[in-house]
């Protein structure tokens, strides 16, 4: 996988974090779903172990962010 895809993921994850900080749970959740779908697509097409490890790190981070969104809003 190209490094620019990781850079894009990093930017999008930061957007989710910023939305959580702004207490905008709905938009944060929408962005999280969008990024999760991109990760799923990457996972489906990746065969390299290093890519799979990197993708799994983002999946764990997104799960943690989802928990923050749920805690912020009570539910989503």
N, CA, C and O atoms as a Tripos MOL2 file, in Angstrom:
@<TRIPOS>MOLECULE
protein
  304   303    76     0     0
PROTEIN
NO_CHARGES

@<TRIPOS>ATOM
      1 N           0.8470   -1.1800    0.0000 N.3       1 UNK1
      2 CA          0.0000    0.0000    0.0000 C.3       1 UNK1
      3 C           0.8870    1.2350    0.0000 C.2       1 UNK1
      4 O           1.9560    1.2380    0.6100 O.2       1 UNK1
      5 N           0.4480    2.2700   -0.6750 N.am      2 UNK2
      6 CA          1.2240    3.4830   -0.7540 C.3       2 UNK2
      7 C           1.1130    4.2770    0.5490 C.2       2 UNK2
      8 O           0.1000    4.2260    1.2460 O.2       2 UNK2
      9 N           2.1760    5.0050    0.8520 N.am      3 UNK3
     10 CA          2.2050    5.7930    2.0800 C.3       3 UNK3
     11 C           1.1580    6.9000    2.0830 C.2       3 UNK3
     12 O           0.6740    7.2890    3.1460 O.2       3 UNK3
     13 N           0.8000    7.4160    0.8990 N.am      4 UNK4
     14 CA         -0.1870    8.4930    0.8510 C.3       4 UNK4
     15 C          -1.5630    8.0260    1.3320 C.2       4 UNK4
     16 O          -2.3500    8.8360    1.8230 O.2       4 UNK4
     17 N          -1.8590    6.7450    1.2000 N.am      5 UNK5
     18 CA         -3.1200    6.2230    1.7370 C.3       5 UNK5
     19 C          -3.1040    6.2800    3.2550 C.2       5 UNK5
     20 O          -4.1190    6.5850    3.8810 O.2       5 UNK5
     21 N          -1.9590    5.9900    3.8440 N.am      6 UNK6
     22 CA         -1.8420    6.1070    5.2990 C.3       6 UNK6
     23 C          -1.9400    7.5620    5.7310 C.2       6 UNK6
     24 O          -2.5250    7.8700    6.7700 O.2       6 UNK6
     25 N          -1.3700    8.4510    4.9350 N.am      7 UNK7
     26 CA         -1.4480    9.8770    5.2600 C.3       7 UNK7
     27 C          -2.9000   10.3480    5.2200 C.2       7 UNK7
     28 O          -3.3350   11.1220    6.0730 O.2       7 UNK7
     29 N          -3.6420    9.8730    4.2240 N.am      8 UNK8
     30 CA         -5.0560   10.2220    4.1210 C.3       8 UNK8
     31 C          -5.8360    9.6670    5.3030 C.2       8 UNK8
     32 O          -6.6750   10.3610    5.8780 O.2       8 UNK8
     33 N          -5.5650    8.4300    5.6660 N.am      9 UNK9
     34 CA         -6.2340    7.8430    6.8300 C.3       9 UNK9
     35 C          -5.9280    8.6370    8.0960 C.2       9 UNK9
     36 O          -6.8140    8.8870    8.9140 O.2       9 UNK9
     37 N          -4.6790    9.0240    8.2450 N.am     10 UNK10
     38 CA         -4.2750    9.7870    9.4260 C.3      10 UNK10
     39 C          -5.0450   11.1050    9.5130 C.2      10 UNK10
     40 O          -5.5130   11.4890   10.5850 O.2      10 UNK10
     41 N          -5.1700   11.7860    8.3860 N.am     11 UNK11
     42 CA         -5.9090   13.0520    8.3470 C.3      11 UNK11
     43 C          -7.3800   12.8300    8.6940 C.2      11 UNK11
     44 O          -7.9680   13.6060    9.4480 O.2      11 UNK11
     45 N          -7.9670   11.7790    8.1490 N.am     12 UNK12
     46 CA         -9.3820   11.5000    8.4000 C.3      12 UNK12
     47 C          -9.6260   11.1020    9.8530 C.2      12 UNK12
     48 O         -10.6470   11.4700   10.4340 O.2      12 UNK12
     49 N          -8.7050   10.3610   10.4330 N.am     13 UNK13
     50 CA         -8.8340    9.9940   11.8460 C.3      13 UNK13
     51 C          -8.7200   11.2540   12.6990 C.2      13 UNK13
     52 O          -9.4340   11.3970   13.6910 O.2      13 UNK13
     53 N          -7.8280   12.1670   12.3190 N.am     14 UNK14
     54 CA         -7.7080   13.4210   13.0640 C.3      14 UNK14
     55 C          -8.9990   14.2290   12.9770 C.2      14 UNK14
     56 O          -9.3860   14.8830   13.9460 O.2      14 UNK14
     57 N          -9.6600   14.1900   11.8370 N.am     15 UNK15
     58 CA        -10.9490   14.8660   11.6940 C.3      15 UNK15
     59 C         -11.9700   14.2900   12.6770 C.2      15 UNK15
     60 O         -12.7470   15.0370   13.2730 O.2      15 UNK15
     61 N         -11.9720   12.9790   12.8460 N.am     16 UNK16
     62 CA        -12.8780   12.3420   13.8050 C.3      16 UNK16
     63 C         -12.5580   12.8350   15.2120 C.2      16 UNK16
     64 O         -13.4620   13.1800   15.9730 O.2      16 UNK16
     65 N         -11.2810   12.8660   15.5550 N.am     17 UNK17
     66 CA        -10.8640   13.3200   16.8820 C.3      17 UNK17
     67 C         -11.2940   14.7700   17.1050 C.2      17 UNK17
     68 O         -11.7760   15.1180   18.1830 O.2      17 UNK17
     69 N         -11.1210   15.6080   16.0910 N.am     18 UNK18
     70 CA        -11.5260   17.0140   16.1940 C.3      18 UNK18
     71 C         -13.0320   17.1420   16.3930 C.2      18 UNK18
     72 O         -13.4870   17.9750   17.1770 O.2      18 UNK18
     73 N         -13.8030   16.3220   15.6870 N.am     19 UNK19
     74 CA        -15.2580   16.3540   15.8500 C.3      19 UNK19
     75 C         -15.6700   15.9020   17.2450 C.2      19 UNK19
     76 O         -16.6110   16.4470   17.8220 O.2      19 UNK19
     77 N         -14.9760   14.9140   17.7890 N.am     20 UNK20
     78 CA        -15.2580   14.4670   19.1540 C.3      20 UNK20
     79 C         -14.9440   15.5940   20.1370 C.2      20 UNK20
     80 O         -15.7080   15.8510   21.0660 O.2      20 UNK20
     81 N         -13.8100   16.2590   19.9190 N.am     21 UNK21
     82 CA        -13.4160   17.3710   20.8000 C.3      21 UNK21
     83 C         -14.4390   18.5050   20.7320 C.2      21 UNK21
     84 O         -14.6730   19.1960   21.7240 O.2      21 UNK21
     85 N         -15.0430   18.6900   19.5680 N.am     22 UNK22
     86 CA        -16.0630   19.7230   19.3990 C.3      22 UNK22
     87 C         -17.4400   19.2460   19.8800 C.2      22 UNK22
     88 O         -18.4310   19.9690   19.7770 O.2      22 UNK22
     89 N         -17.4820   18.0320   20.3990 N.am     23 UNK23
     90 CA        -18.7060   17.4110   20.9010 C.3      23 UNK23
     91 C         -19.7860   17.2750   19.8220 C.2      23 UNK23
     92 O         -20.9790   17.4240   20.0860 O.2      23 UNK23
     93 N         -19.3310   16.9880   18.6110 N.am     24 UNK24
     94 CA        -20.2310   16.7790   17.4850 C.3      24 UNK24
     95 C         -20.2790   15.2790   17.1930 C.2      24 UNK24
     96 O         -19.6610   14.7890   16.2480 O.2      24 UNK24
     97 N         -21.0260   14.5730   18.0270 N.am     25 UNK25
     98 CA        -21.0490   13.1120   17.9630 C.3      25 UNK25
     99 C         -21.6160   12.5890   16.6370 C.2      25 UNK25
    100 O         -21.1220   11.6000   16.0950 O.2      25 UNK25
    101 N         -22.6420   13.2490   16.1240 N.am     26 UNK26
    102 CA        -23.2730   12.7590   14.8930 C.3      26 UNK26
    103 C         -22.2980   12.8120   13.7130 C.2      26 UNK26
    104 O         -22.1400   11.8270   12.9930 O.2      26 UNK26
    105 N         -21.6520   13.9480   13.5190 N.am     27 UNK27
    106 CA        -20.6970   14.0820   12.4180 C.3      27 UNK27
    107 C         -19.4820   13.1810   12.6300 C.2      27 UNK27
    108 O         -18.9570   12.6080   11.6750 O.2      27 UNK27
    109 N         -19.0370   13.0560   13.8810 N.am     28 UNK28
    110 CA        -17.9040   12.1770   14.1870 C.3      28 UNK28
    111 C         -18.2420   10.7410   13.8250 C.2      28 UNK28
    112 O         -17.4150   10.0250   13.2600 O.2      28 UNK28
    113 N         -19.4590   10.3210   14.1500 N.am     29 UNK29
    114 CA        -19.8760    8.9600   13.8350 C.3      29 UNK29
    115 C         -19.9840    8.7490   12.3250 C.2      29 UNK29
    116 O         -19.6010    7.6960   11.8140 O.2      29 UNK29
    117 N         -20.5030    9.7440   11.6180 N.am     30 UNK30
    118 CA        -20.5990    9.6380   10.1560 C.3      30 UNK30
    119 C         -19.2120    9.4990    9.5350 C.2      30 UNK30
    120 O         -19.0090    8.6770    8.6410 O.2      30 UNK30
    121 N         -18.2590   10.2970   10.0050 N.am     31 UNK31
    122 CA        -16.8930   10.2360    9.4800 C.3      31 UNK31
    123 C         -16.2580    8.8960    9.8450 C.2      31 UNK31
    124 O         -15.5350    8.3120    9.0370 O.2      31 UNK31
    125 N         -16.5200    8.4100   11.0440 N.am     32 UNK32
    126 CA        -15.9750    7.1240   11.4760 C.3      32 UNK32
    127 C         -16.4760    5.9960   10.5790 C.2      32 UNK32
    128 O         -15.7100    5.1020   10.2200 O.2      32 UNK32
    129 N         -17.7310    6.0320   10.2240 N.am     33 UNK33
    130 CA        -18.2950    5.0150    9.3350 C.3      33 UNK33
    131 C         -17.6170    5.0810    7.9720 C.2      33 UNK33
    132 O         -17.2780    4.0490    7.3920 O.2      33 UNK33
    133 N         -17.4220    6.2850    7.4660 N.am     34 UNK34
    134 CA        -16.7590    6.4720    6.1690 C.3      34 UNK34
    135 C         -15.3380    5.8940    6.1850 C.2      34 UNK34
    136 O         -14.9370    5.1850    5.2620 O.2      34 UNK34
    137 N         -14.5950    6.2010    7.2290 N.am     35 UNK35
    138 CA        -13.2170    5.7180    7.3370 C.3      35 UNK35
    139 C         -13.1990    4.2050    7.5450 C.2      35 UNK35
    140 O         -12.3310    3.5200    7.0040 O.2      35 UNK35
    141 N         -14.1330    3.6830    8.3100 N.am     36 UNK36
    142 CA        -14.2190    2.2380    8.5280 C.3      36 UNK36
    143 C         -14.4490    1.4940    7.2160 C.2      36 UNK36
    144 O         -13.8690    0.4330    6.9860 O.2      36 UNK36
    145 N         -15.2900    2.0540    6.3660 N.am     37 UNK37
    146 CA        -15.5460    1.4310    5.0710 C.3      37 UNK37
    147 C         -14.2930    1.4240    4.2060 C.2      37 UNK37
    148 O         -14.0190    0.4460    3.5100 O.2      37 UNK37
    149 N         -13.5310    2.5170    4.2500 N.am     38 UNK38
    150 CA        -12.2700    2.5660    3.5010 C.3      38 UNK38
    151 C         -11.2900    1.5130    4.0260 C.2      38 UNK38
    152 O         -10.6050    0.8470    3.2500 O.2      38 UNK38
    153 N         -11.2340    1.3750    5.3490 N.am     39 UNK39
    154 CA        -10.3560    0.3570    5.9310 C.3      39 UNK39
    155 C         -10.7780   -1.0360    5.5130 C.2      39 UNK39
    156 O          -9.9320   -1.8790    5.2160 O.2      39 UNK39
    157 N         -12.0670   -1.2850    5.4880 N.am     40 UNK40
    158 CA        -12.5650   -2.5940    5.0590 C.3      40 UNK40
    159 C         -12.1490   -2.8880    3.6130 C.2      40 UNK40
    160 O         -11.7450   -4.0040    3.2870 O.2      40 UNK40
    161 N         -12.2540   -1.8690    2.7570 N.am     41 UNK41
    162 CA        -11.8320   -2.0450    1.3680 C.3      41 UNK41
    163 C         -10.3370   -2.3420    1.2790 C.2      41 UNK41
    164 O          -9.9150   -3.2150    0.5210 O.2      41 UNK41
    165 N          -9.5460   -1.6170    2.0540 N.am     42 UNK42
    166 CA         -8.1020   -1.8500    2.0680 C.3      42 UNK42
    167 C          -7.7830   -3.2590    2.5680 C.2      42 UNK42
    168 O          -6.9040   -3.9360    2.0360 O.2      42 UNK42
    169 N          -8.5070   -3.6810    3.5880 N.am     43 UNK43
    170 CA         -8.2960   -5.0100    4.1430 C.3      43 UNK43
    171 C          -8.6160   -6.0940    3.1190 C.2      43 UNK43
    172 O          -7.9190   -7.1050    3.0360 O.2      43 UNK43
    173 N          -9.6640   -5.8790    2.3500 N.am     44 UNK44
    174 CA        -10.0590   -6.8530    1.3360 C.3      44 UNK44
    175 C          -9.0280   -6.9910    0.2120 C.2      44 UNK44
    176 O          -8.9010   -8.0590   -0.3870 O.2      44 UNK44
    177 N          -8.2980   -5.9170   -0.0730 N.am     45 UNK45
    178 CA         -7.3710   -5.9360   -1.2010 C.3      45 UNK45
    179 C          -5.9080   -6.0830   -0.7920 C.2      45 UNK45
    180 O          -5.0410   -6.2050   -1.6570 O.2      45 UNK45
    181 N          -5.6210   -6.0730    0.4930 N.am     46 UNK46
    182 CA         -4.2280   -6.1400    0.9500 C.3      46 UNK46
    183 C          -3.8050   -7.5770    1.2200 C.2      46 UNK46
    184 O          -4.5610   -8.3790    1.7690 O.2      46 UNK46
    185 N          -2.5910   -7.8730    0.8230 N.am     47 UNK47
    186 CA         -2.0270   -9.1960    1.0810 C.3      47 UNK47
    187 C          -0.7280   -9.1050    1.8670 C.2      47 UNK47
    188 O          -0.3100  -10.0860    2.4820 O.2      47 UNK47
    189 N          -0.0900   -7.9550    1.8560 N.am     48 UNK48
    190 CA          1.1800   -7.7480    2.5290 C.3      48 UNK48
    191 C           0.9700   -7.6940    4.0430 C.2      48 UNK48
    192 O           0.0740   -7.0010    4.5250 O.2      48 UNK48
    193 N           1.7980   -8.4240    4.7870 N.am     49 UNK49
    194 CA          1.6680   -8.4720    6.2360 C.3      49 UNK49
    195 C           1.8090   -7.0980    6.8780 C.2      49 UNK49
    196 O           1.0940   -6.7810    7.8290 O.2      49 UNK49
    197 N           2.7190   -6.2860    6.3700 N.am     50 UNK50
    198 CA          2.9150   -4.9470    6.9380 C.3      50 UNK50
    199 C           1.6560   -4.0950    6.7620 C.2      50 UNK50
    200 O           1.2810   -3.3440    7.6630 O.2      50 UNK50
    201 N           1.0120   -4.2110    5.6170 N.am     51 UNK51
    202 CA         -0.2290   -3.4810    5.3900 C.3      51 UNK51
    203 C          -1.3200   -3.9620    6.3370 C.2      51 UNK51
    204 O          -2.0580   -3.1550    6.9030 O.2      51 UNK51
    205 N          -1.4200   -5.2590    6.5060 N.am     52 UNK52
    206 CA         -2.4430   -5.8110    7.4000 C.3      52 UNK52
    207 C          -2.2320   -5.3610    8.8390 C.2      52 UNK52
    208 O          -3.1970   -5.0850    9.5510 O.2      52 UNK52
    209 N          -0.9920   -5.2850    9.2670 N.am     53 UNK53
    210 CA         -0.6830   -4.8090   10.6180 C.3      53 UNK53
    211 C          -1.0790   -3.3480   10.7610 C.2      53 UNK53
    212 O          -1.6900   -2.9620   11.7570 O.2      53 UNK53
    213 N          -0.7350   -2.5360    9.7710 N.am     54 UNK54
    214 CA         -1.0760   -1.1060    9.8080 C.3      54 UNK54
    215 C          -2.5870   -0.9110    9.8100 C.2      54 UNK54
    216 O          -3.1030   -0.0790   10.5550 O.2      54 UNK54
    217 N          -3.2910   -1.6630    8.9920 N.am     55 UNK55
    218 CA         -4.7460   -1.5730    8.9380 C.3      55 UNK55
    219 C          -5.3540   -1.9660   10.2810 C.2      55 UNK55
    220 O          -6.2960   -1.3230   10.7430 O.2      55 UNK55
    221 N          -4.8310   -3.0090   10.9080 N.am     56 UNK56
    222 CA         -5.3760   -3.4450   12.1960 C.3      56 UNK56
    223 C          -5.1740   -2.3810   13.2680 C.2      56 UNK56
    224 O          -6.0120   -2.2370   14.1590 O.2      56 UNK56
    225 N          -4.0710   -1.6340   13.1940 N.am     57 UNK57
    226 CA         -3.8460   -0.5340   14.1460 C.3      57 UNK57
    227 C          -4.9390    0.5220   14.0000 C.2      57 UNK57
    228 O          -5.4640    1.0310   14.9900 O.2      57 UNK57
    229 N          -5.2690    0.8390   12.7610 N.am     58 UNK58
    230 CA         -6.3350    1.8220   12.5250 C.3      58 UNK58
    231 C          -7.6900    1.2830   12.9810 C.2      58 UNK58
    232 O          -8.5150    2.0390   13.4920 O.2      58 UNK58
    233 N          -7.9220   -0.0010   12.8030 N.am     59 UNK59
    234 CA         -9.1920   -0.5890   13.2530 C.3      59 UNK59
    235 C          -9.3360   -0.4820   14.7680 C.2      59 UNK59
    236 O         -10.4140   -0.1630   15.2690 O.2      59 UNK59
    237 N          -8.2590   -0.7470   15.4920 N.am     60 UNK60
    238 CA         -8.2910   -0.6340   16.9470 C.3      60 UNK60
    239 C          -8.5610    0.8130   17.3520 C.2      60 UNK60
    240 O          -9.3700    1.0750   18.2420 O.2      60 UNK60
    241 N          -7.8800    1.7480   16.6930 N.am     61 UNK61
    242 CA         -8.0780    3.1650   16.9880 C.3      61 UNK61
    243 C          -9.5160    3.5880   16.7110 C.2      61 UNK61
    244 O         -10.1090    4.3160   17.5080 O.2      61 UNK61
    245 N         -10.0790    3.1460   15.6030 N.am     62 UNK62
    246 CA        -11.4590    3.4980   15.2820 C.3      62 UNK62
    247 C         -12.4350    2.9080   16.2960 C.2      62 UNK62
    248 O         -13.4360    3.5410   16.6310 O.2      62 UNK62
    249 N         -12.1570    1.7170   16.7810 N.am     63 UNK63
    250 CA        -13.0040    1.1340   17.8280 C.3      63 UNK63
    251 C         -12.9650    1.9810   19.0960 C.2      63 UNK63
    252 O         -13.9970    2.1970   19.7310 O.2      63 UNK63
    253 N         -11.7890    2.4550   19.4620 N.am     64 UNK64
    254 CA        -11.6610    3.3140   20.6390 C.3      64 UNK64
    255 C         -12.3840    4.6430   20.4350 C.2      64 UNK64
    256 O         -13.0390    5.1470   21.3480 O.2      64 UNK64
    257 N         -12.2620    5.2020   19.2430 N.am     65 UNK65
    258 CA        -12.9510    6.4480   18.9510 C.3      65 UNK65
    259 C         -14.4640    6.2580   18.9640 C.2      65 UNK65
    260 O         -15.2000    7.1410   19.4040 O.2      65 UNK65
    261 N         -14.9250    5.1110   18.4850 N.am     66 UNK66
    262 CA        -16.3610    4.8260   18.5310 C.3      66 UNK66
    263 C         -16.8570    4.8030   19.9730 C.2      66 UNK66
    264 O         -17.9360    5.3170   20.2680 O.2      66 UNK66
    265 N         -16.0800    4.2130   20.8650 N.am     67 UNK67
    266 CA        -16.4530    4.1970   22.2750 C.3      67 UNK67
    267 C         -16.5340    5.6170   22.8380 C.2      67 UNK67
    268 O         -17.4170    5.9170   23.6420 O.2      67 UNK67
    269 N         -15.6170    6.4860   22.4190 N.am     68 UNK68
    270 CA        -15.6540    7.8870   22.8600 C.3      68 UNK68
    271 C         -16.9080    8.5870   22.3380 C.2      68 UNK68
    272 O         -17.5330    9.3680   23.0550 O.2      68 UNK68
    273 N         -17.2700    8.3050   21.0940 N.am     69 UNK69
    274 CA        -18.4670    8.9250   20.5110 C.3      69 UNK69
    275 C         -19.7070    8.4600   21.2630 C.2      69 UNK69
    276 O         -20.5880    9.2630   21.5730 O.2      69 UNK69
    277 N         -19.7750    7.1780   21.5540 N.am     70 UNK70
    278 CA        -20.9230    6.6470   22.2950 C.3      70 UNK70
    279 C         -20.9970    7.2710   23.6790 C.2      70 UNK70
    280 O         -22.0820    7.6270   24.1380 O.2      70 UNK70
    281 N         -19.8650    7.4090   24.3460 N.am     71 UNK71
    282 CA        -19.8270    8.0140   25.6640 C.3      71 UNK71
    283 C         -20.2260    9.4970   25.5940 C.2      71 UNK71
    284 O         -20.8660   10.0150   26.5090 O.2      71 UNK71
    285 N         -19.8540   10.1560   24.5310 N.am     72 UNK72
    286 CA        -20.1690   11.5810   24.3520 C.3      72 UNK72
    287 C         -21.6560   11.7950   24.1780 C.2      72 UNK72
    288 O         -22.2280   12.7330   24.7330 O.2      72 UNK72
    289 N         -22.2690   10.9380   23.4180 N.am     73 UNK73
    290 CA        -23.6650   11.1250   23.0610 C.3      73 UNK73
    291 C         -24.6210   10.2410   23.8580 C.2      73 UNK73
    292 O         -25.8330   10.4580   23.8400 O.2      73 UNK73
    293 N         -24.0880    9.2640   24.5440 N.am     74 UNK74
    294 CA        -24.9280    8.3040   25.2530 C.3      74 UNK74
    295 C         -25.3250    7.1370   24.3790 C.2      74 UNK74
    296 O         -25.5480    6.0280   24.8670 O.2      74 UNK74
    297 N         -25.4140    7.3900   23.0870 N.am     75 UNK75
    298 CA        -25.7010    6.3590   22.0880 C.3      75 UNK75
    299 C         -25.5250    6.9630   20.7080 C.2      75 UNK75
    300 O         -25.5670    8.1830   20.5470 O.2      75 UNK75
    301 N         -25.3340    6.1350   19.7440 N.am     76 UNK76
    302 CA        -25.2480    6.6010   18.3530 C.3      76 UNK76
    303 C         -25.8140    5.5230   17.4620 C.2      76 UNK76
    304 O         -25.8490    5.6850   16.2420 O.2      76 UNK76
@<TRIPOS>BOND
     1     1     2 1
     2     2     3 1
     3     3     4 2
     4     3     5 am
     5     5     6 1
     6     6     7 1
     7     7     8 2
     8     7     9 am
     9     9    10 1
    10    10    11 1
    11    11    12 2
    12    11    13 am
    13    13    14 1
    14    14    15 1
    15    15    16 2
    16    15    17 am
    17    17    18 1
    18    18    19 1
    19    19    20 2
    20    19    21 am
    21    21    22 1
    22    22    23 1
    23    23    24 2
    24    23    25 am
    25    25    26 1
    26    26    27 1
    27    27    28 2
    28    27    29 am
    29    29    30 1
    30    30    31 1
    31    31    32 2
    32    31    33 am
    33    33    34 1
    34    34    35 1
    35    35    36 2
    36    35    37 am
    37    37    38 1
    38    38    39 1
    39    39    40 2
    40    39    41 am
    41    41    42 1
    42    42    43 1
    43    43    44 2
    44    43    45 am
    45    45    46 1
    46    46    47 1
    47    47    48 2
    48    47    49 am
    49    49    50 1
    50    50    51 1
    51    51    52 2
    52    51    53 am
    53    53    54 1
    54    54    55 1
    55    55    56 2
    56    55    57 am
    57    57    58 1
    58    58    59 1
    59    59    60 2
    60    59    61 am
    61    61    62 1
    62    62    63 1
    63    63    64 2
    64    63    65 am
    65    65    66 1
    66    66    67 1
    67    67    68 2
    68    67    69 am
    69    69    70 1
    70    70    71 1
    71    71    72 2
    72    71    73 am
    73    73    74 1
    74    74    75 1
    75    75    76 2
    76    75    77 am
    77    77    78 1
    78    78    79 1
    79    79    80 2
    80    79    81 am
    81    81    82 1
    82    82    83 1
    83    83    84 2
    84    83    85 am
    85    85    86 1
    86    86    87 1
    87    87    88 2
    88    87    89 am
    89    89    90 1
    90    90    91 1
    91    91    92 2
    92    91    93 am
    93    93    94 1
    94    94    95 1
    95    95    96 2
    96    95    97 am
    97    97    98 1
    98    98    99 1
    99    99   100 2
   100    99   101 am
   101   101   102 1
   102   102   103 1
   103   103   104 2
   104   103   105 am
   105   105   106 1
   106   106   107 1
   107   107   108 2
   108   107   109 am
   109   109   110 1
   110   110   111 1
   111   111   112 2
   112   111   113 am
   113   113   114 1
   114   114   115 1
   115   115   116 2
   116   115   117 am
   117   117   118 1
   118   118   119 1
   119   119   120 2
   120   119   121 am
   121   121   122 1
   122   122   123 1
   123   123   124 2
   124   123   125 am
   125   125   126 1
   126   126   127 1
   127   127   128 2
   128   127   129 am
   129   129   130 1
   130   130   131 1
   131   131   132 2
   132   131   133 am
   133   133   134 1
   134   134   135 1
   135   135   136 2
   136   135   137 am
   137   137   138 1
   138   138   139 1
   139   139   140 2
   140   139   141 am
   141   141   142 1
   142   142   143 1
   143   143   144 2
   144   143   145 am
   145   145   146 1
   146   146   147 1
   147   147   148 2
   148   147   149 am
   149   149   150 1
   150   150   151 1
   151   151   152 2
   152   151   153 am
   153   153   154 1
   154   154   155 1
   155   155   156 2
   156   155   157 am
   157   157   158 1
   158   158   159 1
   159   159   160 2
   160   159   161 am
   161   161   162 1
   162   162   163 1
   163   163   164 2
   164   163   165 am
   165   165   166 1
   166   166   167 1
   167   167   168 2
   168   167   169 am
   169   169   170 1
   170   170   171 1
   171   171   172 2
   172   171   173 am
   173   173   174 1
   174   174   175 1
   175   175   176 2
   176   175   177 am
   177   177   178 1
   178   178   179 1
   179   179   180 2
   180   179   181 am
   181   181   182 1
   182   182   183 1
   183   183   184 2
   184   183   185 am
   185   185   186 1
   186   186   187 1
   187   187   188 2
   188   187   189 am
   189   189   190 1
   190   190   191 1
   191   191   192 2
   192   191   193 am
   193   193   194 1
   194   194   195 1
   195   195   196 2
   196   195   197 am
   197   197   198 1
   198   198   199 1
   199   199   200 2
   200   199   201 am
   201   201   202 1
   202   202   203 1
   203   203   204 2
   204   203   205 am
   205   205   206 1
   206   206   207 1
   207   207   208 2
   208   207   209 am
   209   209   210 1
   210   210   211 1
   211   211   212 2
   212   211   213 am
   213   213   214 1
   214   214   215 1
   215   215   216 2
   216   215   217 am
   217   217   218 1
   218   218   219 1
   219   219   220 2
   220   219   221 am
   221   221   222 1
   222   222   223 1
   223   223   224 2
   224   223   225 am
   225   225   226 1
   226   226   227 1
   227   227   228 2
   228   227   229 am
   229   229   230 1
   230   230   231 1
   231   231   232 2
   232   231   233 am
   233   233   234 1
   234   234   235 1
   235   235   236 2
   236   235   237 am
   237   237   238 1
   238   238   239 1
   239   239   240 2
   240   239   241 am
   241   241   242 1
   242   242   243 1
   243   243   244 2
   244   243   245 am
   245   245   246 1
   246   246   247 1
   247   247   248 2
   248   247   249 am
   249   249   250 1
   250   250   251 1
   251   251   252 2
   252   251   253 am
   253   253   254 1
   254   254   255 1
   255   255   256 2
   256   255   257 am
   257   257   258 1
   258   258   259 1
   259   259   260 2
   260   259   261 am
   261   261   262 1
   262   262   263 1
   263   263   264 2
   264   263   265 am
   265   265   266 1
   266   266   267 1
   267   267   268 2
   268   267   269 am
   269   269   270 1
   270   270   271 1
   271   271   272 2
   272   271   273 am
   273   273   274 1
   274   274   275 1
   275   275   276 2
   276   275   277 am
   277   277   278 1
   278   278   279 1
   279   279   280 2
   280   279   281 am
   281   281   282 1
   282   282   283 1
   283   283   284 2
   284   283   285 am
   285   285   286 1
   286   286   287 1
   287   287   288 2
   288   287   289 am
   289   289   290 1
   290   290   291 1
   291   291   292 2
   292   291   293 am
   293   293   294 1
   294   294   295 1
   295   295   296 2
   296   295   297 am
   297   297   298 1
   298   298   299 1
   299   299   300 2
   300   299   301 am
   301   301   302 1
   302   302   303 1
   303   303   304 2
@<TRIPOS>SUBSTRUCTURE
     1 UNK1         2 RESIDUE 1 A UNK
     2 UNK2         6 RESIDUE 1 A UNK
     3 UNK3        10 RESIDUE 1 A UNK
     4 UNK4        14 RESIDUE 1 A UNK
     5 UNK5        18 RESIDUE 1 A UNK
     6 UNK6        22 RESIDUE 1 A UNK
     7 UNK7        26 RESIDUE 1 A UNK
     8 UNK8        30 RESIDUE 1 A UNK
     9 UNK9        34 RESIDUE 1 A UNK
    10 UNK10       38 RESIDUE 1 A UNK
    11 UNK11       42 RESIDUE 1 A UNK
    12 UNK12       46 RESIDUE 1 A UNK
    13 UNK13       50 RESIDUE 1 A UNK
    14 UNK14       54 RESIDUE 1 A UNK
    15 UNK15       58 RESIDUE 1 A UNK
    16 UNK16       62 RESIDUE 1 A UNK
    17 UNK17       66 RESIDUE 1 A UNK
    18 UNK18       70 RESIDUE 1 A UNK
    19 UNK19       74 RESIDUE 1 A UNK
    20 UNK20       78 RESIDUE 1 A UNK
    21 UNK21       82 RESIDUE 1 A UNK
    22 UNK22       86 RESIDUE 1 A UNK
    23 UNK23       90 RESIDUE 1 A UNK
    24 UNK24       94 RESIDUE 1 A UNK
    25 UNK25       98 RESIDUE 1 A UNK
    26 UNK26      102 RESIDUE 1 A UNK
    27 UNK27      106 RESIDUE 1 A UNK
    28 UNK28      110 RESIDUE 1 A UNK
    29 UNK29      114 RESIDUE 1 A UNK
    30 UNK30      118 RESIDUE 1 A UNK
    31 UNK31      122 RESIDUE 1 A UNK
    32 UNK32      126 RESIDUE 1 A UNK
    33 UNK33      130 RESIDUE 1 A UNK
    34 UNK34      134 RESIDUE 1 A UNK
    35 UNK35      138 RESIDUE 1 A UNK
    36 UNK36      142 RESIDUE 1 A UNK
    37 UNK37      146 RESIDUE 1 A UNK
    38 UNK38      150 RESIDUE 1 A UNK
    39 UNK39      154 RESIDUE 1 A UNK
    40 UNK40      158 RESIDUE 1 A UNK
    41 UNK41      162 RESIDUE 1 A UNK
    42 UNK42      166 RESIDUE 1 A UNK
    43 UNK43      170 RESIDUE 1 A UNK
    44 UNK44      174 RESIDUE 1 A UNK
    45 UNK45      178 RESIDUE 1 A UNK
    46 UNK46      182 RESIDUE 1 A UNK
    47 UNK47      186 RESIDUE 1 A UNK
    48 UNK48      190 RESIDUE 1 A UNK
    49 UNK49      194 RESIDUE 1 A UNK
    50 UNK50      198 RESIDUE 1 A UNK
    51 UNK51      202 RESIDUE 1 A UNK
    52 UNK52      206 RESIDUE 1 A UNK
    53 UNK53      210 RESIDUE 1 A UNK
    54 UNK54      214 RESIDUE 1 A UNK
    55 UNK55      218 RESIDUE 1 A UNK
    56 UNK56      222 RESIDUE 1 A UNK
    57 UNK57      226 RESIDUE 1 A UNK
    58 UNK58      230 RESIDUE 1 A UNK
    59 UNK59      234 RESIDUE 1 A UNK
    60 UNK60      238 RESIDUE 1 A UNK
    61 UNK61      242 RESIDUE 1 A UNK
    62 UNK62      246 RESIDUE 1 A UNK
    63 UNK63      250 RESIDUE 1 A UNK
    64 UNK64      254 RESIDUE 1 A UNK
    65 UNK65      258 RESIDUE 1 A UNK
    66 UNK66      262 RESIDUE 1 A UNK
    67 UNK67      266 RESIDUE 1 A UNK
    68 UNK68      270 RESIDUE 1 A UNK
    69 UNK69      274 RESIDUE 1 A UNK
    70 UNK70      278 RESIDUE 1 A UNK
    71 UNK71      282 RESIDUE 1 A UNK
    72 UNK72      286 RESIDUE 1 A UNK
    73 UNK73      290 RESIDUE 1 A UNK
    74 UNK74      294 RESIDUE 1 A UNK
    75 UNK75      298 RESIDUE 1 A UNK
    76 UNK76      302 RESIDUE 1 A UNK
